[in-house]
């Protein structure tokens, strides 16, 4: 099956190269013609994935129609602020024959997911989400990784698994819990910021472990209230993402974790916000709408967007009443 990766960031580039290395037809769409030309001619993407050679079989293009013309499976891998504009353009370049799986780690609005927007802006009905502890550099270096693809359509799950499964490098699992995987991926990014804040404060192994456990409890509580299965947040899209993004000592591997570290250490921010910090705001609003306690998400939003000192936010969390496990 021909595949098109829409988004030539680090993850999209690494994923396209992995798929092409298996002998599958794959187009890689970059909205920047210079990036598409670099990949096509030099087989590199130095700005987004430095030091990595892109497989020669990847067809890079800045023409969205060219990327989607022969592909049946589309994998959307761009930053969440770019999603609405790209989907509007995609509406004229796709038909009902396409399947689309997105790898967006943030919601578009309160209770509105990327899959909701795909349905609204395009004629594509067979939709899924891709999430899990697979970092771009790990994919590029062929370290063993795993992801989960969730969709109500068995065809989407089967097609995505067939495209991605690469023995020894990447294993794709299936799930029918679309809303659970979408929300778990977004919320785990927000909670990764919280762990970065904790590590920046140097709280120690014990309190860090408590924070991870409470993050899973809060994420599960919110996703279940939104209609997800209870076990989903404890899987790869939730806990798996949280662990890999917040790996101690790997600040260079996760923007969300690095943002938390920088704020807690009083360092200049290398970015104003991240997918996780954006997700924190939307997830907190969703929690308020559903009447769900979300103290950790509230703390992240208060520190990143409200200017609350991280020590004050930590003190408020410590003073709170213990909840039933």
Buried (B, 14 or more C-beta within 10 A) or exposed (E): BBBBBBBBBBBBBBBBBBBBBBEBBBBBBBBEEEBBBBBBEEBBBEEBBEEBEBBEBBBBBBEBEBBBBEBBBBBBBBBBEBBBEBBEBBBEBBEEEBBBBBBBBBBBEBBEBBBBBBBEBBBBEBBBBBBBBBBBBBBBEBEEBBBBBBBBBEEBBBBBBBBBBBEEBBBBBBBBBBBBBBBBBBBBBBBBBBBBBBBBBEBEEEBBEEBBEBBBBBBBBBBBBBEBBEEBBBBBBBBBBBBBBBBEEBBEBBBBBBBBBBBBBEEEEEEEBBBBBBBBBBBBBBBEEBEBBBBBBBBBBBBBBEEBEBEEBBEBBEEEEEEEE
